[in-house]
Amino acid sequence: MPLAKRLFDVGFALILLIPLGFVMLLVAGILLLKQGRPIFYVAERMRAPGHPFTQVKFRTMLRQEGDFGATGAHKHWRITPFGHFLRRSRIDELPQLFNILRGDMSFVGPRPPLREYVERFPAIYTQVLKSRPGVTGLATLIYHRHEDRILAGCKSAEATEAAYYRRCLPAKLKIDLIYQRHRSMAMDLWILWNTVKIVVSRRDERPRRRGRR
């Protein structure tokens, strides 16, 4: 990771922890009261081929053993009402500030992949993960809403994984490679700014079906 990018990550994360630390304590308390333990969703992700790390988020779903992979319609029933709010506002991702401080992640980069994806496509992930995985990224900015629409129509785990492998993953990897070729601090700041605008305006929310009120 370029030194300037790492210094920005650490400095910005420390600045954000001052106000957002109180938000995280409040969210943790609400989750403990409403959902019980565990408060956090902890999962293995890859920061580079052969280099796993533990990614931390606030838990937004009802617990289920062996939970992994993309989220399609077959998982939507497990998202709690408060979990919907946390996901929509991206507050569920605030604990990743500690992943950034540890050096596992950056603010901007490709989304951290599962081990099985890296092992299935080692050559392309060797290129993509030359950039530290990010909380947001170019692929997230461009493709997130389209991916949600695709996976929302998948009624089983098998259908979700098939759609993700066949339609979503190739497109996201192409965008991640574009980011890898053109990455710069100016691009990172542009991605961060546009991510904040989307979260604030909620422009990435799934449109309501006609006729529903």
Rosetta constraint file for C-alpha pairs under 8 A:
AtomPair CA 1 CA 5 HARMONIC 6.82 0.50
AtomPair CA 1 CA 6 HARMONIC 6.52 0.50
AtomPair CA 1 CA 130 HARMONIC 7.97 0.50
AtomPair CA 1 CA 131 HARMONIC 6.78 0.50
AtomPair CA 1 CA 132 HARMONIC 6.83 0.50
AtomPair CA 2 CA 6 HARMONIC 6.37 0.50
AtomPair CA 3 CA 7 HARMONIC 6.08 0.50
AtomPair CA 4 CA 8 HARMONIC 6.13 0.50
AtomPair CA 5 CA 9 HARMONIC 6.15 0.50
AtomPair CA 5 CA 185 HARMONIC 6.88 0.50
AtomPair CA 6 CA 10 HARMONIC 6.23 0.50
AtomPair CA 6 CA 106 HARMONIC 7.64 0.50
AtomPair CA 7 CA 11 HARMONIC 5.98 0.50
AtomPair CA 8 CA 12 HARMONIC 5.80 0.50
AtomPair CA 9 CA 13 HARMONIC 5.89 0.50
AtomPair CA 9 CA 100 HARMONIC 6.74 0.50
AtomPair CA 9 CA 101 HARMONIC 7.45 0.50
AtomPair CA 9 CA 106 HARMONIC 6.18 0.50
AtomPair CA 9 CA 107 HARMONIC 6.36 0.50
AtomPair CA 10 CA 14 HARMONIC 6.17 0.50
AtomPair CA 10 CA 100 HARMONIC 7.05 0.50
AtomPair CA 10 CA 101 HARMONIC 5.67 0.50
AtomPair CA 11 CA 15 HARMONIC 6.29 0.50
AtomPair CA 12 CA 16 HARMONIC 6.13 0.50
AtomPair CA 13 CA 17 HARMONIC 6.12 0.50
AtomPair CA 13 CA 97 HARMONIC 5.90 0.50
AtomPair CA 13 CA 100 HARMONIC 7.21 0.50
AtomPair CA 13 CA 101 HARMONIC 6.92 0.50
AtomPair CA 14 CA 18 HARMONIC 6.96 0.50
AtomPair CA 15 CA 19 HARMONIC 7.92 0.50
AtomPair CA 16 CA 20 HARMONIC 5.78 0.50
AtomPair CA 16 CA 21 HARMONIC 7.78 0.50
AtomPair CA 17 CA 21 HARMONIC 4.90 0.50
AtomPair CA 17 CA 97 HARMONIC 7.67 0.50
AtomPair CA 18 CA 22 HARMONIC 7.54 0.50
AtomPair CA 19 CA 23 HARMONIC 7.09 0.50
AtomPair CA 20 CA 24 HARMONIC 6.13 0.50
AtomPair CA 20 CA 94 HARMONIC 7.79 0.50
AtomPair CA 21 CA 25 HARMONIC 6.28 0.50
AtomPair CA 22 CA 26 HARMONIC 6.21 0.50
AtomPair CA 23 CA 27 HARMONIC 6.14 0.50
AtomPair CA 24 CA 28 HARMONIC 5.97 0.50
AtomPair CA 24 CA 94 HARMONIC 7.16 0.50
AtomPair CA 24 CA 95 HARMONIC 7.57 0.50
AtomPair CA 25 CA 29 HARMONIC 6.19 0.50
AtomPair CA 26 CA 30 HARMONIC 6.31 0.50
AtomPair CA 27 CA 31 HARMONIC 6.09 0.50
AtomPair CA 28 CA 32 HARMONIC 6.10 0.50
AtomPair CA 28 CA 39 HARMONIC 6.31 0.50
AtomPair CA 28 CA 58 HARMONIC 7.78 0.50
AtomPair CA 29 CA 33 HARMONIC 6.31 0.50
AtomPair CA 30 CA 34 HARMONIC 5.97 0.50
AtomPair CA 31 CA 35 HARMONIC 5.28 0.50
AtomPair CA 31 CA 36 HARMONIC 6.35 0.50
AtomPair CA 31 CA 37 HARMONIC 7.97 0.50
AtomPair CA 31 CA 39 HARMONIC 6.10 0.50
AtomPair CA 32 CA 36 HARMONIC 4.33 0.50
AtomPair CA 32 CA 37 HARMONIC 6.10 0.50
AtomPair CA 32 CA 38 HARMONIC 7.83 0.50
AtomPair CA 32 CA 39 HARMONIC 6.26 0.50
AtomPair CA 35 CA 39 HARMONIC 7.88 0.50
AtomPair CA 38 CA 59 HARMONIC 7.36 0.50
AtomPair CA 39 CA 58 HARMONIC 6.09 0.50
AtomPair CA 39 CA 59 HARMONIC 5.69 0.50
AtomPair CA 40 CA 56 HARMONIC 6.49 0.50
AtomPair CA 40 CA 57 HARMONIC 5.54 0.50
AtomPair CA 40 CA 58 HARMONIC 4.38 0.50
AtomPair CA 40 CA 59 HARMONIC 4.76 0.50
AtomPair CA 41 CA 56 HARMONIC 5.88 0.50
AtomPair CA 41 CA 57 HARMONIC 5.14 0.50
AtomPair CA 41 CA 58 HARMONIC 5.59 0.50
AtomPair CA 41 CA 59 HARMONIC 4.62 0.50
AtomPair CA 41 CA 60 HARMONIC 7.87 0.50
AtomPair CA 42 CA 54 HARMONIC 6.46 0.50
AtomPair CA 42 CA 55 HARMONIC 5.75 0.50
AtomPair CA 42 CA 56 HARMONIC 4.80 0.50
AtomPair CA 42 CA 57 HARMONIC 6.57 0.50
AtomPair CA 43 CA 54 HARMONIC 5.58 0.50
AtomPair CA 43 CA 55 HARMONIC 5.41 0.50
AtomPair CA 43 CA 56 HARMONIC 6.80 0.50
AtomPair CA 44 CA 52 HARMONIC 6.42 0.50
AtomPair CA 44 CA 53 HARMONIC 5.70 0.50
AtomPair CA 44 CA 54 HARMONIC 4.73 0.50
AtomPair CA 44 CA 55 HARMONIC 6.11 0.50
AtomPair CA 44 CA 114 HARMONIC 6.99 0.50
AtomPair CA 44 CA 115 HARMONIC 7.66 0.50
AtomPair CA 45 CA 52 HARMONIC 5.56 0.50
AtomPair CA 45 CA 53 HARMONIC 5.51 0.50
AtomPair CA 45 CA 54 HARMONIC 6.16 0.50
AtomPair CA 45 CA 55 HARMONIC 6.28 0.50
AtomPair CA 45 CA 112 HARMONIC 5.74 0.50
AtomPair CA 45 CA 113 HARMONIC 5.56 0.50
AtomPair CA 45 CA 114 HARMONIC 5.00 0.50
AtomPair CA 45 CA 115 HARMONIC 6.29 0.50
AtomPair CA 46 CA 50 HARMONIC 7.51 0.50
AtomPair CA 46 CA 51 HARMONIC 5.81 0.50
AtomPair CA 46 CA 52 HARMONIC 4.26 0.50
AtomPair CA 46 CA 53 HARMONIC 5.95 0.50
AtomPair CA 46 CA 112 HARMONIC 5.88 0.50
AtomPair CA 46 CA 113 HARMONIC 5.66 0.50
AtomPair CA 46 CA 114 HARMONIC 6.20 0.50
AtomPair CA 46 CA 115 HARMONIC 6.00 0.50
AtomPair CA 46 CA 118 HARMONIC 7.64 0.50
AtomPair CA 47 CA 51 HARMONIC 5.85 0.50
AtomPair CA 47 CA 52 HARMONIC 6.00 0.50
AtomPair CA 47 CA 53 HARMONIC 6.71 0.50
AtomPair CA 47 CA 104 HARMONIC 6.36 0.50
AtomPair CA 47 CA 105 HARMONIC 7.25 0.50
AtomPair CA 47 CA 112 HARMONIC 6.32 0.50
AtomPair CA 47 CA 113 HARMONIC 7.80 0.50
AtomPair CA 47 CA 129 HARMONIC 6.53 0.50
AtomPair CA 47 CA 132 HARMONIC 6.18 0.50
AtomPair CA 47 CA 133 HARMONIC 5.92 0.50
AtomPair CA 48 CA 52 HARMONIC 7.14 0.50
AtomPair CA 48 CA 125 HARMONIC 7.67 0.50
AtomPair CA 48 CA 126 HARMONIC 6.99 0.50
AtomPair CA 48 CA 129 HARMONIC 5.35 0.50
AtomPair CA 48 CA 130 HARMONIC 7.32 0.50
AtomPair CA 48 CA 132 HARMONIC 7.81 0.50
AtomPair CA 49 CA 118 HARMONIC 6.50 0.50
AtomPair CA 49 CA 119 HARMONIC 7.75 0.50
AtomPair CA 49 CA 122 HARMONIC 7.10 0.50
AtomPair CA 49 CA 125 HARMONIC 7.19 0.50
AtomPair CA 49 CA 126 HARMONIC 6.40 0.50
AtomPair CA 49 CA 129 HARMONIC 7.71 0.50
AtomPair CA 52 CA 115 HARMONIC 7.58 0.50
AtomPair CA 53 CA 104 HARMONIC 6.64 0.50
AtomPair CA 55 CA 96 HARMONIC 6.91 0.50
AtomPair CA 55 CA 99 HARMONIC 6.73 0.50
AtomPair CA 56 CA 93 HARMONIC 7.70 0.50
AtomPair CA 56 CA 95 HARMONIC 5.88 0.50
AtomPair CA 56 CA 96 HARMONIC 5.80 0.50
AtomPair CA 56 CA 99 HARMONIC 7.38 0.50
AtomPair CA 57 CA 92 HARMONIC 5.48 0.50
AtomPair CA 57 CA 93 HARMONIC 5.15 0.50
AtomPair CA 57 CA 94 HARMONIC 6.93 0.50
AtomPair CA 57 CA 95 HARMONIC 5.45 0.50
AtomPair CA 57 CA 96 HARMONIC 6.46 0.50
AtomPair CA 58 CA 91 HARMONIC 7.94 0.50
AtomPair CA 58 CA 92 HARMONIC 4.67 0.50
AtomPair CA 58 CA 93 HARMONIC 6.72 0.50
AtomPair CA 58 CA 94 HARMONIC 7.79 0.50
AtomPair CA 58 CA 95 HARMONIC 6.97 0.50
AtomPair CA 59 CA 83 HARMONIC 7.28 0.50
AtomPair CA 59 CA 92 HARMONIC 7.16 0.50
AtomPair CA 60 CA 79 HARMONIC 5.76 0.50
AtomPair CA 60 CA 80 HARMONIC 6.08 0.50
AtomPair CA 60 CA 82 HARMONIC 7.22 0.50
AtomPair CA 60 CA 83 HARMONIC 3.97 0.50
AtomPair CA 60 CA 84 HARMONIC 7.13 0.50
AtomPair CA 60 CA 86 HARMONIC 7.11 0.50
AtomPair CA 60 CA 87 HARMONIC 7.43 0.50
AtomPair CA 60 CA 92 HARMONIC 7.33 0.50
AtomPair CA 61 CA 78 HARMONIC 5.10 0.50
AtomPair CA 61 CA 79 HARMONIC 4.27 0.50
AtomPair CA 61 CA 80 HARMONIC 5.65 0.50
AtomPair CA 61 CA 83 HARMONIC 6.50 0.50
AtomPair CA 62 CA 78 HARMONIC 5.09 0.50
AtomPair CA 62 CA 79 HARMONIC 6.43 0.50
AtomPair CA 62 CA 80 HARMONIC 6.81 0.50
AtomPair CA 63 CA 78 HARMONIC 7.97 0.50
AtomPair CA 69 CA 114 HARMONIC 7.55 0.50
AtomPair CA 69 CA 161 HARMONIC 7.06 0.50
AtomPair CA 70 CA 160 HARMONIC 6.63 0.50
AtomPair CA 70 CA 161 HARMONIC 6.52 0.50
AtomPair CA 70 CA 164 HARMONIC 7.03 0.50
AtomPair CA 71 CA 75 HARMONIC 5.93 0.50
AtomPair CA 71 CA 76 HARMONIC 7.53 0.50
AtomPair CA 71 CA 151 HARMONIC 6.95 0.50
AtomPair CA 71 CA 160 HARMONIC 7.21 0.50
AtomPair CA 72 CA 76 HARMONIC 6.75 0.50
AtomPair CA 72 CA 148 HARMONIC 7.84 0.50
AtomPair CA 72 CA 151 HARMONIC 4.56 0.50
AtomPair CA 72 CA 152 HARMONIC 5.13 0.50
AtomPair CA 72 CA 153 HARMONIC 7.13 0.50
AtomPair CA 72 CA 154 HARMONIC 5.57 0.50
AtomPair CA 72 CA 155 HARMONIC 7.01 0.50
AtomPair CA 72 CA 156 HARMONIC 7.53 0.50
AtomPair CA 72 CA 157 HARMONIC 7.33 0.50
AtomPair CA 72 CA 160 HARMONIC 5.57 0.50
AtomPair CA 73 CA 77 HARMONIC 7.74 0.50
AtomPair CA 73 CA 151 HARMONIC 6.58 0.50
AtomPair CA 73 CA 152 HARMONIC 4.73 0.50
AtomPair CA 73 CA 153 HARMONIC 6.09 0.50
AtomPair CA 73 CA 154 HARMONIC 5.39 0.50
AtomPair CA 73 CA 155 HARMONIC 5.28 0.50
AtomPair CA 73 CA 156 HARMONIC 7.29 0.50
AtomPair CA 74 CA 154 HARMONIC 6.81 0.50
AtomPair CA 74 CA 155 HARMONIC 4.92 0.50
AtomPair CA 74 CA 156 HARMONIC 5.12 0.50
AtomPair CA 74 CA 157 HARMONIC 6.45 0.50
AtomPair CA 75 CA 79 HARMONIC 7.18 0.50
AtomPair CA 79 CA 83 HARMONIC 5.72 0.50
AtomPair CA 79 CA 84 HARMONIC 6.36 0.50
AtomPair CA 80 CA 84 HARMONIC 6.24 0.50
AtomPair CA 81 CA 85 HARMONIC 6.79 0.50
AtomPair CA 82 CA 86 HARMONIC 6.29 0.50
AtomPair CA 83 CA 87 HARMONIC 6.09 0.50
AtomPair CA 83 CA 92 HARMONIC 7.89 0.50
AtomPair CA 84 CA 88 HARMONIC 6.00 0.50
AtomPair CA 85 CA 89 HARMONIC 6.05 0.50
AtomPair CA 86 CA 90 HARMONIC 5.70 0.50
AtomPair CA 86 CA 91 HARMONIC 4.93 0.50
AtomPair CA 86 CA 92 HARMONIC 5.04 0.50
AtomPair CA 87 CA 91 HARMONIC 6.49 0.50
AtomPair CA 87 CA 92 HARMONIC 5.80 0.50
AtomPair CA 88 CA 199 HARMONIC 7.51 0.50
AtomPair CA 88 CA 202 HARMONIC 7.45 0.50
AtomPair CA 88 CA 205 HARMONIC 7.34 0.50
AtomPair CA 89 CA 199 HARMONIC 6.06 0.50
AtomPair CA 89 CA 200 HARMONIC 7.72 0.50
AtomPair CA 89 CA 202 HARMONIC 7.89 0.50
AtomPair CA 90 CA 94 HARMONIC 7.49 0.50
AtomPair CA 90 CA 199 HARMONIC 7.24 0.50
AtomPair CA 93 CA 135 HARMONIC 7.48 0.50
AtomPair CA 95 CA 99 HARMONIC 7.44 0.50
AtomPair CA 96 CA 100 HARMONIC 6.28 0.50
AtomPair CA 96 CA 105 HARMONIC 7.83 0.50
AtomPair CA 96 CA 135 HARMONIC 7.27 0.50
AtomPair CA 97 CA 101 HARMONIC 6.32 0.50
AtomPair CA 98 CA 102 HARMONIC 6.15 0.50
AtomPair CA 99 CA 103 HARMONIC 6.32 0.50
AtomPair CA 99 CA 104 HARMONIC 5.31 0.50
AtomPair CA 99 CA 105 HARMONIC 5.61 0.50
AtomPair CA 100 CA 104 HARMONIC 5.82 0.50
AtomPair CA 100 CA 105 HARMONIC 4.62 0.50
AtomPair CA 100 CA 106 HARMONIC 5.33 0.50
AtomPair CA 100 CA 107 HARMONIC 7.11 0.50
AtomPair CA 101 CA 105 HARMONIC 7.96 0.50
AtomPair CA 104 CA 132 HARMONIC 7.20 0.50
AtomPair CA 104 CA 133 HARMONIC 7.46 0.50
AtomPair CA 105 CA 132 HARMONIC 5.58 0.50
AtomPair CA 105 CA 133 HARMONIC 5.00 0.50
AtomPair CA 105 CA 134 HARMONIC 5.42 0.50
AtomPair CA 105 CA 135 HARMONIC 7.29 0.50
AtomPair CA 106 CA 132 HARMONIC 5.84 0.50
AtomPair CA 106 CA 133 HARMONIC 5.96 0.50
AtomPair CA 106 CA 134 HARMONIC 4.63 0.50
AtomPair CA 106 CA 135 HARMONIC 6.64 0.50
AtomPair CA 107 CA 134 HARMONIC 4.97 0.50
AtomPair CA 107 CA 135 HARMONIC 5.11 0.50
AtomPair CA 107 CA 136 HARMONIC 6.31 0.50
AtomPair CA 107 CA 192 HARMONIC 7.78 0.50
AtomPair CA 108 CA 133 HARMONIC 7.15 0.50
AtomPair CA 108 CA 134 HARMONIC 4.32 0.50
AtomPair CA 108 CA 135 HARMONIC 5.96 0.50
AtomPair CA 108 CA 136 HARMONIC 5.10 0.50
AtomPair CA 108 CA 137 HARMONIC 4.97 0.50
AtomPair CA 108 CA 188 HARMONIC 5.96 0.50
AtomPair CA 108 CA 191 HARMONIC 7.37 0.50
AtomPair CA 108 CA 192 HARMONIC 7.15 0.50
AtomPair CA 109 CA 131 HARMONIC 6.05 0.50
AtomPair CA 109 CA 132 HARMONIC 5.92 0.50
AtomPair CA 109 CA 133 HARMONIC 4.78 0.50
AtomPair CA 109 CA 134 HARMONIC 3.93 0.50
AtomPair CA 109 CA 135 HARMONIC 7.11 0.50
AtomPair CA 109 CA 136 HARMONIC 6.32 0.50
AtomPair CA 109 CA 137 HARMONIC 4.77 0.50
AtomPair CA 109 CA 138 HARMONIC 7.34 0.50
AtomPair CA 109 CA 176 HARMONIC 7.86 0.50
AtomPair CA 109 CA 179 HARMONIC 7.98 0.50
AtomPair CA 110 CA 128 HARMONIC 7.14 0.50
AtomPair CA 110 CA 129 HARMONIC 7.31 0.50
AtomPair CA 110 CA 131 HARMONIC 7.20 0.50
AtomPair CA 110 CA 132 HARMONIC 7.27 0.50
AtomPair CA 110 CA 133 HARMONIC 4.83 0.50
AtomPair CA 110 CA 134 HARMONIC 5.44 0.50
AtomPair CA 110 CA 136 HARMONIC 7.28 0.50
AtomPair CA 110 CA 137 HARMONIC 5.59 0.50
AtomPair CA 110 CA 138 HARMONIC 7.46 0.50
AtomPair CA 110 CA 139 HARMONIC 7.01 0.50
AtomPair CA 110 CA 140 HARMONIC 7.94 0.50
AtomPair CA 110 CA 176 HARMONIC 5.90 0.50
AtomPair CA 111 CA 133 HARMONIC 5.31 0.50
AtomPair CA 111 CA 134 HARMONIC 5.41 0.50
AtomPair CA 111 CA 135 HARMONIC 6.63 0.50
AtomPair CA 111 CA 136 HARMONIC 6.79 0.50
AtomPair CA 111 CA 137 HARMONIC 6.93 0.50
AtomPair CA 111 CA 140 HARMONIC 7.50 0.50
AtomPair CA 112 CA 133 HARMONIC 4.95 0.50
AtomPair CA 112 CA 134 HARMONIC 6.83 0.50
AtomPair CA 113 CA 117 HARMONIC 6.44 0.50
AtomPair CA 113 CA 118 HARMONIC 6.88 0.50
AtomPair CA 114 CA 118 HARMONIC 6.72 0.50
AtomPair CA 115 CA 119 HARMONIC 6.14 0.50
AtomPair CA 116 CA 120 HARMONIC 6.00 0.50
AtomPair CA 117 CA 121 HARMONIC 6.17 0.50
AtomPair CA 118 CA 122 HARMONIC 5.23 0.50
AtomPair CA 118 CA 125 HARMONIC 5.89 0.50
AtomPair CA 121 CA 125 HARMONIC 6.24 0.50
AtomPair CA 122 CA 126 HARMONIC 5.99 0.50
AtomPair CA 123 CA 127 HARMONIC 6.90 0.50
AtomPair CA 124 CA 128 HARMONIC 6.24 0.50
AtomPair CA 124 CA 173 HARMONIC 7.85 0.50
AtomPair CA 125 CA 129 HARMONIC 5.61 0.50
AtomPair CA 126 CA 130 HARMONIC 6.58 0.50
AtomPair CA 127 CA 177 HARMONIC 7.28 0.50
AtomPair CA 127 CA 180 HARMONIC 7.75 0.50
AtomPair CA 128 CA 173 HARMONIC 7.36 0.50
AtomPair CA 128 CA 176 HARMONIC 6.10 0.50
AtomPair CA 128 CA 177 HARMONIC 5.80 0.50
AtomPair CA 128 CA 180 HARMONIC 6.49 0.50
AtomPair CA 129 CA 133 HARMONIC 6.82 0.50
AtomPair CA 130 CA 180 HARMONIC 7.56 0.50
AtomPair CA 131 CA 180 HARMONIC 6.73 0.50
AtomPair CA 136 CA 140 HARMONIC 5.94 0.50
AtomPair CA 136 CA 141 HARMONIC 7.25 0.50
AtomPair CA 136 CA 191 HARMONIC 7.68 0.50
AtomPair CA 136 CA 192 HARMONIC 7.30 0.50
AtomPair CA 136 CA 195 HARMONIC 7.30 0.50
AtomPair CA 137 CA 141 HARMONIC 6.10 0.50
AtomPair CA 137 CA 188 HARMONIC 7.97 0.50
AtomPair CA 137 CA 191 HARMONIC 6.46 0.50
AtomPair CA 137 CA 192 HARMONIC 7.93 0.50
AtomPair CA 138 CA 142 HARMONIC 6.12 0.50
AtomPair CA 138 CA 175 HARMONIC 6.73 0.50
AtomPair CA 138 CA 176 HARMONIC 6.78 0.50
AtomPair CA 138 CA 179 HARMONIC 6.52 0.50
AtomPair CA 138 CA 191 HARMONIC 6.49 0.50
AtomPair CA 139 CA 143 HARMONIC 5.46 0.50
AtomPair CA 139 CA 144 HARMONIC 7.18 0.50
AtomPair CA 139 CA 172 HARMONIC 5.41 0.50
AtomPair CA 139 CA 173 HARMONIC 7.82 0.50
AtomPair CA 139 CA 175 HARMONIC 5.38 0.50
AtomPair CA 139 CA 176 HARMONIC 6.00 0.50
AtomPair CA 140 CA 144 HARMONIC 4.93 0.50
AtomPair CA 141 CA 191 HARMONIC 7.21 0.50
AtomPair CA 141 CA 194 HARMONIC 7.66 0.50
AtomPair CA 141 CA 195 HARMONIC 6.49 0.50
AtomPair CA 143 CA 147 HARMONIC 6.04 0.50
AtomPair CA 143 CA 172 HARMONIC 7.00 0.50
AtomPair CA 144 CA 148 HARMONIC 6.27 0.50
AtomPair CA 144 CA 204 HARMONIC 7.55 0.50
AtomPair CA 145 CA 149 HARMONIC 6.41 0.50
AtomPair CA 145 CA 204 HARMONIC 5.54 0.50
AtomPair CA 145 CA 205 HARMONIC 7.37 0.50
AtomPair CA 145 CA 206 HARMONIC 7.27 0.50
AtomPair CA 146 CA 150 HARMONIC 6.40 0.50
AtomPair CA 147 CA 151 HARMONIC 6.18 0.50
AtomPair CA 147 CA 168 HARMONIC 6.13 0.50
AtomPair CA 148 CA 152 HARMONIC 5.82 0.50
AtomPair CA 148 CA 206 HARMONIC 7.68 0.50
AtomPair CA 149 CA 153 HARMONIC 6.96 0.50
AtomPair CA 149 CA 206 HARMONIC 7.37 0.50
AtomPair CA 150 CA 154 HARMONIC 7.42 0.50
AtomPair CA 150 CA 163 HARMONIC 7.39 0.50
AtomPair CA 151 CA 160 HARMONIC 5.95 0.50
AtomPair CA 151 CA 163 HARMONIC 6.97 0.50
AtomPair CA 151 CA 164 HARMONIC 7.35 0.50
AtomPair CA 154 CA 159 HARMONIC 5.46 0.50
AtomPair CA 154 CA 160 HARMONIC 5.19 0.50
AtomPair CA 154 CA 163 HARMONIC 7.76 0.50
AtomPair CA 155 CA 159 HARMONIC 6.63 0.50
AtomPair CA 155 CA 160 HARMONIC 7.29 0.50
AtomPair CA 156 CA 160 HARMONIC 6.16 0.50
AtomPair CA 157 CA 161 HARMONIC 6.17 0.50
AtomPair CA 158 CA 162 HARMONIC 6.14 0.50
AtomPair CA 159 CA 163 HARMONIC 6.08 0.50
AtomPair CA 160 CA 164 HARMONIC 6.03 0.50
AtomPair CA 161 CA 165 HARMONIC 6.04 0.50
AtomPair CA 162 CA 166 HARMONIC 5.96 0.50
AtomPair CA 163 CA 167 HARMONIC 5.52 0.50
AtomPair CA 163 CA 168 HARMONIC 6.82 0.50
AtomPair CA 164 CA 168 HARMONIC 4.72 0.50
AtomPair CA 164 CA 169 HARMONIC 5.74 0.50
AtomPair CA 165 CA 169 HARMONIC 5.34 0.50
AtomPair CA 165 CA 170 HARMONIC 7.20 0.50
AtomPair CA 166 CA 170 HARMONIC 6.98 0.50
AtomPair CA 167 CA 171 HARMONIC 6.81 0.50
AtomPair CA 168 CA 172 HARMONIC 6.19 0.50
AtomPair CA 169 CA 173 HARMONIC 6.03 0.50
AtomPair CA 170 CA 174 HARMONIC 6.30 0.50
AtomPair CA 171 CA 175 HARMONIC 6.46 0.50
AtomPair CA 172 CA 176 HARMONIC 6.10 0.50
AtomPair CA 173 CA 177 HARMONIC 6.14 0.50
AtomPair CA 174 CA 178 HARMONIC 6.40 0.50
AtomPair CA 175 CA 179 HARMONIC 6.32 0.50
AtomPair CA 176 CA 180 HARMONIC 6.14 0.50
AtomPair CA 177 CA 181 HARMONIC 6.27 0.50
AtomPair CA 178 CA 182 HARMONIC 6.34 0.50
AtomPair CA 179 CA 183 HARMONIC 5.29 0.50
AtomPair CA 182 CA 187 HARMONIC 7.97 0.50
AtomPair CA 183 CA 187 HARMONIC 6.16 0.50
AtomPair CA 183 CA 188 HARMONIC 7.20 0.50
AtomPair CA 184 CA 188 HARMONIC 6.24 0.50
AtomPair CA 185 CA 189 HARMONIC 6.16 0.50
AtomPair CA 186 CA 190 HARMONIC 6.26 0.50
AtomPair CA 187 CA 191 HARMONIC 6.16 0.50
AtomPair CA 188 CA 192 HARMONIC 6.14 0.50
AtomPair CA 189 CA 193 HARMONIC 6.04 0.50
AtomPair CA 190 CA 194 HARMONIC 6.17 0.50
AtomPair CA 191 CA 195 HARMONIC 6.02 0.50
AtomPair CA 192 CA 196 HARMONIC 6.26 0.50
AtomPair CA 193 CA 197 HARMONIC 6.34 0.50
AtomPair CA 194 CA 198 HARMONIC 6.21 0.50
AtomPair CA 195 CA 199 HARMONIC 6.24 0.50
AtomPair CA 196 CA 200 HARMONIC 6.08 0.50
AtomPair CA 197 CA 201 HARMONIC 5.98 0.50
AtomPair CA 198 CA 202 HARMONIC 5.41 0.50
AtomPair CA 198 CA 203 HARMONIC 5.36 0.50
AtomPair CA 198 CA 204 HARMONIC 6.45 0.50
AtomPair CA 199 CA 203 HARMONIC 7.17 0.50
AtomPair CA 199 CA 204 HARMONIC 7.55 0.50
AtomPair CA 208 CA 212 HARMONIC 7.11 0.50
